[in-house]
Amino acid sequence: MDDQTVDRPKNKFYFNNREIVMLAAFLALLLATNLIWITGYVVGNVIYGIVEGLLMITAAIVIGKKYTVLTLGVARTIAEILIAGAFVGSLTAFTFLINAIVLEAILQSSKPYAGSLKINVAGTAVYGLVTRIVFIGISVVFYGMVLPTWLLAFMIIVPVITFAIGGFLGDRIGNRVKNAISSM
């Protein structure tokens, strides 16, 4: 039997060319979310969570394969490490990987992948919580930042709410985009 005619099982991280292009587009959009911080810390903290949650859930729904969020998290972590000089530091880039692992695990609990509004919203709320706890932990422990208690509370509570809003919007938009793409 010729090796070229044998169907080999695809690994867990298999994405076809179309899906790789969509992953790249979502990665570019996720990297562009850093521009939101130009609006200032208070406004940025609110808008960032909505946009980030929206993009993560939309990507998971549109691409629709397990490990979509994890793949985006790994790629984004690498990209953020390369541009980390503009932010708090390179260690904070690992928040994206940790968040992706958590969100991926939550999204895989729904059948089909990212197919439940409740799980998508809950997943992005947890994503927001983990984002800030890890970011604050790294900033305080490794970089010696001293933050007042009220700011810590703001930095933890607001992202949970805004990421959940983004997850809700991402579910709505993701399903519409997926339907539009599949009808082409």
C-alpha positions in Angstrom: 0.0 0.0 0.0 1.3 3.4 -1.0 2.0 5.9 1.9 0.4 8.7 0.0 -3.0 7.0 -0.2 -3.2 6.0 3.5 -5.5 8.2 5.5 -3.7 9.1 8.7 -5.6 10.2 11.8 -5.3 14.0 12.4 -3.9 15.2 15.7 -5.9 17.2 18.2 -4.5 20.5 17.0 -5.3 20.0 13.3 -6.6 23.1 11.5 -7.1 23.4 7.8 -5.7 26.4 5.8 -9.0 28.3 6.0 -9.1 27.9 9.8 -5.4 29.0 10.1 -6.2 32.1 8.2 -9.1 32.8 10.5 -6.9 32.1 13.6 -4.4 34.7 12.2 -7.1 37.2 11.7 -8.4 36.8 15.2 -4.9 36.9 16.6 -4.3 40.2 14.8 -7.6 41.6 16.3 -6.6 40.4 19.8 -3.2 42.1 19.5 -5.0 45.3 18.3 -7.0 45.3 21.5 -3.9 46.7 23.2 -4.7 50.0 21.5 -7.8 50.3 23.8 -5.5 51.3 26.7 -4.8 54.6 24.9 -8.3 55.7 26.2 -7.0 55.6 29.8 -7.1 53.0 32.6 -10.7 53.4 33.6 -12.2 53.5 30.2 -9.7 50.9 28.9 -10.5 48.5 31.7 -14.2 48.5 30.7 -13.9 48.4 26.9 -11.0 45.9 26.9 -12.9 43.2 28.7 -15.9 43.6 26.4 -13.8 43.4 23.2 -11.5 40.6 24.5 -14.4 38.5 25.6 -16.3 39.1 22.3 -13.3 38.1 20.2 -12.4 35.0 22.1 -15.9 33.6 22.0 -16.5 34.7 18.4 -13.3 32.9 17.4 -14.3 29.8 19.3 -17.7 29.7 17.6 -16.6 30.7 14.1 -13.7 28.2 13.9 -15.6 25.7 16.0 -12.8 23.3 16.8 -11.4 22.3 20.1 -8.2 24.0 21.0 -9.0 27.1 19.1 -8.8 29.3 22.2 -5.6 27.4 23.4 -4.0 27.9 20.0 -4.8 31.7 20.1 -3.5 31.8 23.7 -0.2 30.3 22.8 0.3 32.5 19.7 -0.7 35.6 21.6 1.6 34.8 24.5 4.5 34.5 22.1 3.6 37.8 20.4 3.1 39.6 23.7 6.5 38.4 25.0 8.1 39.9 21.8 6.4 43.3 22.4 6.4 43.2 26.2 8.7 46.2 26.6 5.7 48.5 26.0 3.8 47.0 28.9 4.4 45.9 32.4 6.9 43.2 31.5 7.4 40.0 29.7 6.1 37.8 32.6 2.6 39.4 32.3 2.4 38.0 28.8 1.9 34.6 30.4 -1.5 35.7 31.6 -2.8 35.1 28.1 -1.6 31.5 28.1 -3.1 30.8 31.6 -6.4 32.4 30.6 -6.5 30.4 27.4 -6.0 27.1 29.2 -8.8 28.0 31.6 -11.2 29.2 28.9 -10.4 26.2 26.7 -11.3 23.8 29.5 -14.6 25.6 30.2 -15.6 25.7 26.5 -14.8 22.1 26.0 -17.4 21.2 28.6 -20.1 22.3 26.2 -21.2 20.1 23.2 -20.6 21.3 20.6 -17.5 23.3 21.4 -18.5 26.8 22.6 -22.1 25.9 21.8 -23.8 27.1 25.0 -24.5 30.7 25.8 -24.4 30.0 29.6 -21.0 28.3 29.3 -19.6 31.0 27.0 -20.7 33.8 29.4 -19.5 32.0 32.5 -16.2 31.1 30.7 -15.4 34.6 29.8 -16.3 35.8 33.3 -13.8 33.3 34.7 -11.4 34.4 32.0 -11.7 38.0 33.2 -11.2 37.0 36.8 -8.2 34.9 36.1 -6.8 37.6 33.8 -6.7 40.2 36.6 -5.7 37.9 39.4 -2.7 36.6 37.5 -1.8 40.0 36.2 -2.0 41.6 39.6 -0.1 38.7 41.1 2.8 39.0 38.6 2.8 42.8 38.9 2.9 42.8 42.7 5.2 39.8 43.3 7.7 40.1 40.5 7.6 43.8 39.6 7.0 45.2 43.1 4.0 47.3 42.3 2.1 48.6 45.3 -1.6 49.0 44.6 -4.3 50.4 46.9 -7.1 48.0 48.0 -9.8 50.0 46.2 -7.9 49.7 42.9 -7.3 46.0 43.4 -11.1 45.5 43.9 -11.8 47.6 40.8 -9.2 45.6 38.8 -10.9 42.3 39.7 -14.6 43.1 39.8 -14.9 45.2 36.6 -13.2 42.6 34.2 -15.5 39.8 35.5 -18.5 41.9 34.4 -17.1 43.3 31.2 -15.7 40.0 30.0 -19.1 38.3 30.7 -20.7 41.1 28.6 -18.2 40.4 25.9 -18.9 36.7 26.1 -22.6 37.3 25.6 -22.0 39.6 22.6 -19.4 37.2 21.2 -22.0 34.4 21.4 -24.5 36.4 19.4 -22.0 37.8 16.9 -20.2 34.5 16.6 -23.3 32.6 15.7 -24.3 35.2 13.1 -20.8 35.2 11.5 -20.7 31.4 11.5 -24.1 31.2 9.8 -23.0 33.9 7.2 -19.8 32.0 6.5 -21.5 28.6 6.2 -24.1 30.0 3.8 -21.4 31.1 1.3 
